[in-house]
Every structure is written in C-alpha cells, then in structure tokens.
C-alpha cells in the first residue's frame, strides 16, 4: 500500500515526473559520455596522423603524391562527407 491506497492505482503525478527527469538525466549523461569519447578519439587520431605526416612532408616525392589528395579533401564540403556516414 502506498499512502493508504491499494497498489492497483497509478502512481502520483509527482512520482511520474521525478522518474521522467531521472530517466532524461541518465540518458543525457550516457550520450554525453559517448560523444566525449568520440571527440577524444578523433583528436587522438588527428594528432597522430599529423605527427606521422610531419617527417613525410619533408620528402619531395611523398609531398608531390599526397598534395592532390590534400587539396581534394579540403575542396569537398563537410556536409557532403557527413551524408556518407
């Protein structure tokens, strides 16, 4: 029994609202955690690629081969790339 009422009655509005807010807060933190993990992994990948390409940029044949790909990657709108995923 809850407040002297049998269990077959629905819960109070306040209890439903509190449970809703708790569920939203849990979901928000879960999504924030996933997003921050993806941001940090992207940052790690970007920094490691930059560090890896740093010595290769000093070699003329590698720079000549990579230059068209770098120019093309900067010419493509980010929205077009995002639609692929």
Buried (B, 14 or more C-beta within 10 A) or exposed (E): EEEEEEEEEEEEEEEEEEEEEEEEEEEEEEEEEEEEEEEEEEEEEEEEEEEEEEEEEEEEEEEEEBEEEEEEEEEEEEEEEEEEE
